[in-house]
Amino acid sequence: MDMVSDNKAKTDSTRGLPSGSNPGQSSGRKRGSLKRTDRLFAYVILVPAMIAFGVMVAYPFIDAMSMAFYQYTIYDVEPTFIGFDNFVTILTDPYVLGSWVTTAIFVVGTTLLTMILGLCWALLMYQDFRGRGVLRTMTLLPWILPSTVSAFIWAWMLNGKYGIVNVMLLSMGIISDPVQFLSNDVGAMMAVILTRSWISIPLFMSFFLAGLQGMDFQQIEAARIVGASNFTIVRRLILPHLKPVFLVTGALGMIGNLQQFDIIYALTGGGPVRATSVLSIEVFRQAFENWDLGMASAIGVLWVFTLMPIVVYYLRSLFKED
């Protein structure tokens, strides 16, 4: 036994370990120390981001939420707590309720139109033809342009006096007199929906095209061999394959459209007669035209709760495990 102990001590001293030590325990302690170091490093990296998030997002959001319970206008020296009075006002104000309905029409109409046109354009870009790469690149131009610039372009195109849309319709004999698109309720809503859809189509097209690239082309070829029409192929093969893409892009499109402000404000300013006054426009009016920060915050809370279910659905779809 003494000889065995002496040999073990010699072996440990040869390896640079103290007599009687366990290499497994030493390596375990090292791994634990490394894990603690990694966690500490992760916390150090996260601290600046959390501080920036708190200062730029969390604090303004909480402050705006709390301001909804106060009366605070340009005439008030200090905010006055009024409880749920602002919410009672907005829920009984026909203009605010009308803006909520207008927002729903704008969001649903824009999202559906963008998804339909984006899918059609993706199916076209999926085909193999000369110049496809150039056309794909040009398709991204509306998405690259600033939203305000796009709004001004469409305002010029739809102008009732010299707009190119009226010129084309008159030359084809479809209309006999120029149409004042931006001066009537239906025309103004169509204008903002078309403008927003025109900007969003490239993004949706890229999502659908990515989904099509992951599809087995042999299935389409087999369907063509047995005599399936293009409509049947799209309905039976392509649409079921793109169902997850439809769900995610639809939620993402609704989130973006619910937050839309600059296109509507630059194109119609929320008019005519509040025909395109969505919740974002209503918040702007209350805050910077009526100078009623309490009412603007209350409308913002309504806006947040309108947006929240879609955001939750989108996040669940994004992180859902197969």
Helices and strands as residue ranges (DSSP letters): H 2-14, H 23-53, I 54-58, H 59-67, E 70-71, E 80-81, H 85-92, H 94-126, H 132-139, H 141-144, H 147-157, H 164-171, G 181-183, H 185-213, H 217-225, H 230-233, I 234-238, H 239-241, H 243-258, H 262-267, H 279-288, H 293-318
